[in-house]
Amino acid sequence: MKTVAWKFEKEIPVIFDVDVAVLGGGPGGLGAAVMSAKAGAKTLLIERYSMLGGMASVGEVSPFMPNHYKDGSSFDRPVYTRWVQQMNSYLPEEIRSKIPAGDNAENGLTRTIGKEIAALAAEDLCIEAGVKLLYHHKLCGASVKKGKIDFIVLDSKSGFVAVRAKNFVDCSGDADLAAVSGCEFELGDAEGHCQPMTLCFKLSHVRRELMPNWEAFQKLYKDGQQSGALSCPRENVLYFAHHDEDVIHFNTTRVQGKSAVDGIELSDAEVEARKQLREYIIWLRASVPGFEQAQLHSMGAHIGVRETRRVKGLAYLTREDFVKRSKFPDAISRCNYPIDIHCPTPGKSGTELVHMESSEYYEIPYGCVVAKDISNLTIGGRPISVDHAIHSSMRVMPPACTVGQAAGLAAALSSQRNCSPAKLDGCEVRKKLVEMGAYL
Ligand SMILES: Cc1cc2nc3c(=O)[nH]c(=O)nc-3n(C[C@H](O)[C@H](O)[C@H](O)COP(=O)(O)OP(=O)(O)OC[C@H]3O[C@@H](n4cnc5c(N)ncnc54)[C@H](O)[C@@H]3O)c2cc1C
């Protein structure tokens, strides 16, 4: 590709100078910002879009997966469970009782929650905790001095602006801040292929009572693929009931072989996924009972991104730790969600699922959220220091939020003590998390 030189040197305003700046308002950023503010740090949450929730809102990822101990206790206290509780408060009691909330995930007939509710409830939590929210600001650079981020540069309607913080937490999902700051990271599987992207969507005006059962639906899907009506390479059609009786949520388009941290490929992925979406609507109306009058209810404003960069931290967790159910004295999160790898290899299909019993879990140690190359940076949400397999397990929203809360607390403690997160005792971070309501 041809290149041009562009030297940009200009005075830009420092719009905030805070203790902790969290980049990204998805589940990880929510956990980080709320915990940091609750620990007493002056906290800024920066988000490129107009709302919080990340994949749960702009990505239209409405099903919230379980991550529970056998007695029903959520591993994801306190921020995630509070988020679920707040989401439920937006729904009438009759519907609320059907949706799993934190500690009683087994009682639900459905566990999908609409994106607007996810965004509103996340904002409620931030306001409640005293987090300053900064929407419509996108990270585009960082000034690093002696291995420490001095300030970050954001692109906004006012042009380029700077934010200073004692500590930064990268919860951008893609580890954008770690990448522009020069951190070492991994991408995808051994061949560098990331899990496929999926544009989620919902259809309304569905008559559920007429819908085929799961097996019959899959048979119709195979017929649809064989007839050429559907070009989606997924091995099955994945759908979930929604709290609105006539709405079905689809998490089923599949775009392989494109990188979500390559601008052009990300754009192409949106086009390819929407082509699949159009085919799905036509096929469902024509071929699947109950969908004759179906209408497009909503779709992600951003294609769903499962996997991109994973930042190298002070600790590194691998598939072996999943197999051994590893435990650590400085654990900051527990997880028993399966290894869940949607086939990353272009031209191949399938999903690898490796479950564990609900009486089992593995733990994530503190070092997985501490970036090894930058002294005032912690990582929350999906890009923490783990391998491709562990990432596929901990990336779901409850643990993503919980590792975020540890990264946020560590940033707050570091700013209060004028030290690097690497200098904190992980066991003390764990103790403090427990005092603040974590399940560890
Ligand atoms: C298709 C799909 C289906 C899924 N299904 C489920 C499911 O059923 N259940 C479940 O629990 N999980 C599911 N997941 C996983 C889950 O949604 C994500 O892994 C989780 O949201 C990760 O949280 P996060 O905070 O790390 O990242 P994200 O949710 O991606 O949030 C990152 C945030 O950072 C912001 N951001 C990014 N870059 C910048 C920047 N440069 N400047 C400013 N802001 C920025 C984004 O706008 C976003 O708000 C699914 C994911 C996908 C893609």
The ligand as an SDF file (V2000), in Angstrom:
LIG
                    3D

 53 58  0  0  0  0  0  0  0  0999 V2000
  -21.6780  -11.8260   18.0580 C   0  0  0  0  0  0  0  0  0  0  0  0
  -21.3640  -11.9280   19.5000 C   0  0  0  0  0  0  0  0  0  0  0  0
  -22.1670  -12.6910   20.3100 C   0  0  0  0  0  0  0  0  0  0  0  0
  -21.9110  -12.7670   21.6660 C   0  0  0  0  0  0  0  0  0  0  0  0
  -22.7590  -13.4660   22.4490 N   0  0  0  0  0  0  0  0  0  0  0  0
  -22.6540  -13.3470   23.7860 C   0  0  0  0  0  0  0  0  0  0  0  0
  -23.6590  -13.8800   24.6190 C   0  0  0  0  0  0  0  0  0  0  0  0
  -24.6010  -14.5040   24.1500 O   0  0  0  0  0  0  0  0  0  0  0  0
  -23.5450  -13.6820   25.9590 N   0  0  0  0  0  0  0  0  0  0  0  0
  -22.4860  -13.0130   26.5140 C   0  0  0  0  0  0  0  0  0  0  0  0
  -22.4560  -12.8460   27.7430 O   0  0  0  0  0  0  0  0  0  0  0  0
  -21.4890  -12.5310   25.7320 N   0  0  0  0  0  0  0  0  0  0  0  0
  -21.5670  -12.6660   24.3900 C   0  0  0  0  0  0  0  0  0  0  0  0
  -20.6040  -12.1370   23.5820 N   0  0  0  0  0  0  0  0  0  0  0  0
  -19.3580  -11.6090   24.1680 C   0  0  0  0  0  0  0  0  0  0  0  0
  -19.4720  -10.2200   24.7310 C   0  0  0  0  0  0  0  0  0  0  0  0
  -20.4890   -9.4580   24.1440 O   0  0  0  0  0  0  0  0  0  0  0  0
  -18.1680   -9.4290   24.5900 C   0  0  0  0  0  0  0  0  0  0  0  0
  -17.0490  -10.2520   24.6400 O   0  0  0  0  0  0  0  0  0  0  0  0
  -18.1120   -8.4130   25.7100 C   0  0  0  0  0  0  0  0  0  0  0  0
  -19.0510   -7.4000   25.4200 O   0  0  0  0  0  0  0  0  0  0  0  0
  -16.7230   -7.8340   25.8640 C   0  0  0  0  0  0  0  0  0  0  0  0
  -16.7840   -6.7110   26.7090 O   0  0  0  0  0  0  0  0  0  0  0  0
  -15.6980   -5.5650   26.5750 P   0  0  0  0  0  0  0  0  0  0  0  0
  -16.1080   -4.4990   27.4940 O   0  0  0  0  0  0  0  0  0  0  0  0
  -14.3600   -6.1640   26.7030 O   0  0  0  0  0  0  0  0  0  0  0  0
  -15.7780   -5.0800   25.0490 O   0  0  0  0  0  0  0  0  0  0  0  0
  -16.9530   -4.4060   24.2270 P   0  0  0  0  0  0  0  0  0  0  0  0
  -18.2790   -4.9090   24.6500 O   0  0  0  0  0  0  0  0  0  0  0  0
  -16.5610   -4.5760   22.8030 O   0  0  0  0  0  0  0  0  0  0  0  0
  -16.8540   -2.8640   24.6240 O   0  0  0  0  0  0  0  0  0  0  0  0
  -15.7870   -2.0510   24.1960 C   0  0  0  0  0  0  0  0  0  0  0  0
  -16.2240   -0.5940   24.2630 C   0  0  0  0  0  0  0  0  0  0  0  0
  -15.1150    0.2480   23.9400 O   0  0  0  0  0  0  0  0  0  0  0  0
  -15.5060    1.2220   22.9910 C   0  0  0  0  0  0  0  0  0  0  0  0
  -14.3310    1.5480   22.1810 N   0  0  0  0  0  0  0  0  0  0  0  0
  -13.6510    0.7130   21.3750 C   0  0  0  0  0  0  0  0  0  0  0  0
  -12.6190    1.3340   20.8000 N   0  0  0  0  0  0  0  0  0  0  0  0
  -12.6510    2.6060   21.2520 C   0  0  0  0  0  0  0  0  0  0  0  0
  -11.8340    3.7430   20.9990 C   0  0  0  0  0  0  0  0  0  0  0  0
  -10.7740    3.6750   20.1680 N   0  0  0  0  0  0  0  0  0  0  0  0
  -12.1450    4.9070   21.6110 N   0  0  0  0  0  0  0  0  0  0  0  0
  -13.2200    4.9830   22.4490 C   0  0  0  0  0  0  0  0  0  0  0  0
  -14.0250    3.9340   22.7190 N   0  0  0  0  0  0  0  0  0  0  0  0
  -13.7370    2.7530   22.1320 C   0  0  0  0  0  0  0  0  0  0  0  0
  -16.5950    0.5420   22.1890 C   0  0  0  0  0  0  0  0  0  0  0  0
  -17.4330    1.4610   21.5220 O   0  0  0  0  0  0  0  0  0  0  0  0
  -17.3200   -0.2680   23.2710 C   0  0  0  0  0  0  0  0  0  0  0  0
  -18.3330    0.4710   23.8950 O   0  0  0  0  0  0  0  0  0  0  0  0
  -20.8090  -12.0720   22.2170 C   0  0  0  0  0  0  0  0  0  0  0  0
  -19.9900  -11.3000   21.3940 C   0  0  0  0  0  0  0  0  0  0  0  0
  -20.2620  -11.2300   20.0470 C   0  0  0  0  0  0  0  0  0  0  0  0
  -19.4000  -10.3800   19.1940 C   0  0  0  0  0  0  0  0  0  0  0  0
  1  2  1  0
  2  3  1  0
  2 52  2  0
  3  4  2  0
  4  5  1  0
  4 50  1  0
  5  6  2  0
  6  7  1  0
  6 13  1  0
  7  8  2  0
  7  9  1  0
  9 10  1  0
 10 11  2  0
 10 12  1  0
 12 13  2  0
 13 14  1  0
 14 15  1  0
 14 50  1  0
 15 16  1  0
 16 17  1  0
 16 18  1  0
 18 19  1  0
 18 20  1  0
 20 21  1  0
 20 22  1  0
 22 23  1  0
 23 24  1  0
 24 25  2  0
 24 26  1  0
 24 27  1  0
 27 28  1  0
 28 29  2  0
 28 30  1  0
 28 31  1  0
 31 32  1  0
 32 33  1  0
 33 34  1  0
 33 48  1  0
 34 35  1  0
 35 36  1  0
 35 46  1  0
 36 37  1  0
 36 45  1  0
 37 38  2  0
 38 39  1  0
 39 40  1  0
 39 45  2  0
 40 41  1  0
 40 42  2  0
 42 43  1  0
 43 44  2  0
 44 45  1  0
 46 47  1  0
 46 48  1  0
 48 49  1  0
 50 51  2  0
 51 52  1  0
 52 53  1  0
M  END
$$$$
